[in-house]
Amino acid sequence: MRCSLDFFGANHLLFASDSPFDPEKGPGYIRATIANLESLELSEADRQAIYAGNARRVLGVRMSGQ
């Protein structure tokens, strides 16, 4: 993940997992991805962009009130 952040930048990454292709049918990979992301020294803005903001921007989804 660090290599991807360094190369592409936080504004070009989307939160994702290989769900449901883990032994738990999804939750394990999701937890691991969250743990990996949380272990990085990121600003709150970059973290929120990766978790949801970038996907909203790419897909044109607006939050209510925006």
LUMBA-103996 format. One record per residue: residue number from 1; residue in three letters; x negated, y, z negated of N, C-alpha, C in turn. Coordinates in steps of 0.001 Angstrom, whole numbers, plus 500000, padded with zeros to 6 digits. Layout:
BEGIN
REC	NUM	Ala	X	Y	Z	X	Y	Z	X	Y	Z $
...
//
This chain:
BEGIN
REC	1	Met	499180	498830	500000	500000	500000	500000	499121	501252	500000 $
REC	2	Arg	498046	501223	499232	497152	502383	499175	496597	502690	500556 $
REC	3	Cys	496196	501668	501294	495638	501864	502635	496682	502512	503552 $
REC	4	Ser	497915	502051	503477	498989	502627	504293	499232	504079	503932 $
REC	5	Leu	499242	504386	502644	499415	505771	502213	498281	506655	502713 $
REC	6	Asp	497061	506165	502580	495908	506956	503011	495924	507185	504523 $
REC	7	Phe	496334	506195	505277	496302	506302	506732	497504	507069	507284 $
REC	8	Phe	498721	506697	506851	499934	507273	507430	500480	508468	506663 $
REC	9	Gly	500240	508514	505355	500803	509563	504512	502167	509162	503973 $
REC	10	Ala	502515	509708	502826	503761	509336	502149	505004	509663	502964 $
REC	11	Asn	504936	510662	503837	506111	511036	504628	506415	510066	505762 $
REC	12	His	505553	509056	505941	505771	508074	507003	505998	506666	506462 $
REC	13	Leu	506228	506520	505168	506455	505201	504570	507881	505090	504058 $
REC	14	Leu	508452	503902	504192	509788	503607	503688	509700	502457	502704 $
REC	15	Phe	510478	502512	501633	510549	501398	500690	511178	500211	501405 $
REC	16	Ala	510554	499037	501263	511081	497838	501912	510574	496597	501186 $
REC	17	Ser	511224	495488	501445	510770	494209	500915	511135	493119	501910 $
REC	18	Asp	510650	491917	501663	510979	490777	502510	512169	490009	501941 $
REC	19	Ser	513030	490689	501254	514219	490057	500683	515033	489470	501815 $
REC	20	Pro	515522	488307	501735	515618	487370	500620	514608	486236	500698 $
REC	21	Phe	513422	486480	501207	512479	485407	501455	511457	485200	500343 $
REC	22	Asp	511889	485298	499098	511040	484909	497986	511760	483804	497216 $
REC	23	Pro	511098	483140	496304	511732	482033	495588	513015	482423	494846 $
REC	24	Glu	513155	483713	494502	514355	484175	493799	515416	484703	494769 $
REC	25	Lys	515185	484584	496047	516097	485083	497087	516148	486605	497126 $
REC	26	Gly	515041	487266	496784	514955	488707	496939	514452	489508	495762 $
REC	27	Pro	514975	489301	494547	514596	490175	493436	513100	490196	493118 $
REC	28	Gly	512419	489083	493289	510996	489026	492968	510170	489959	493832 $
REC	29	Tyr	510408	489948	495136	509662	490827	496031	510022	492282	495799 $
REC	30	Ile	511268	492558	495496	511673	493935	495215	510967	494437	493960 $
REC	31	Arg	510966	493632	492889	510256	494019	491662	508772	494236	491927 $
REC	32	Ala	508159	493362	492709	506729	493481	493009	506442	494751	493805 $
REC	33	Thr	507299	495078	494750	507109	496290	495549	507242	497534	494674 $
REC	34	Ile	508228	497548	493792	508390	498670	492863	507165	498783	491962 $
REC	35	Ala	506696	497670	491424	505517	497690	490551	504293	498214	491292 $
REC	36	Asn	504106	497787	492535	502975	498277	493326	503080	499781	493546 $
REC	37	Leu	504244	500256	493895	504435	501677	494137	504231	502493	492856 $
REC	38	Glu	504766	501995	491751	504635	502708	490477	503201	502729	489967 $
REC	39	Ser	502363	501784	490390	500972	501738	489930	500097	502784	490614 $
REC	40	Leu	500590	503371	491684	499814	504365	492421	499989	505750	491815 $
REC	41	Glu	498968	506548	491917	499051	507929	491450	499665	508774	492559 $
REC	42	Leu	500984	508928	492481	501718	509703	493478	502467	510828	492796 $
REC	43	Ser	502682	511905	493536	503540	512958	493004	504972	512424	492983 $
REC	44	Glu	505805	513024	492170	507210	512618	492121	507872	512832	493478 $
REC	45	Ala	507498	513874	494191	508063	514141	495519	507701	513023	496501 $
REC	46	Asp	506436	512582	496475	506023	511488	497366	506727	510195	496993 $
REC	47	Arg	506844	509938	495710	507507	508715	495244	508976	508696	495704 $
REC	48	Gln	509665	509809	495535	511069	509882	495941	511223	509804	497466 $
REC	49	Ala	510257	510362	498188	510290	510266	499648	510195	508801	500090 $
REC	50	Ile	509280	508066	499472	509097	506657	499838	510305	505823	499426 $
REC	51	Tyr	510813	506034	498232	511956	505252	497758	513211	505489	498585 $
REC	52	Ala	513490	506716	498987	514770	506968	499659	514750	508128	500645 $
REC	53	Gly	514018	509188	500329	514077	510397	501143	513693	510206	502596 $
REC	54	Asn	512635	509455	502846	512205	509244	504234	513246	508454	505020 $
REC	55	Ala	513829	507445	504411	514865	506667	505098	516072	507552	505401 $
REC	56	Arg	516463	508382	504447	517586	509294	504692	517283	510224	505859 $
REC	57	Arg	516068	510749	505884	515673	511657	506965	515701	510946	508314 $
REC	58	Val	515108	509767	508393	515046	509015	509646	516444	508619	510126 $
REC	59	Leu	517288	508220	509180	518625	507745	509548	519657	508873	509612 $
REC	60	Gly	519256	510079	509245	520190	511203	509282	521253	511149	508204 $
REC	61	Val	520950	510520	507069	521914	510401	505987	521702	511562	505029 $
REC	62	Arg	522755	512288	504753	522672	513432	503842	523311	513062	502524 $
REC	63	Met	522757	513624	501444	523346	513460	500122	524553	514377	500041 $
REC	64	Ser	525548	514017	499255	526706	514894	499105	526247	516219	498529 $
REC	65	Gly	526802	517311	499030	526416	518635	498588	525258	519220	499378 $
REC	66	Gln	524755	518503	500377	523654	519027	501191	524151	519428	502551 $
//
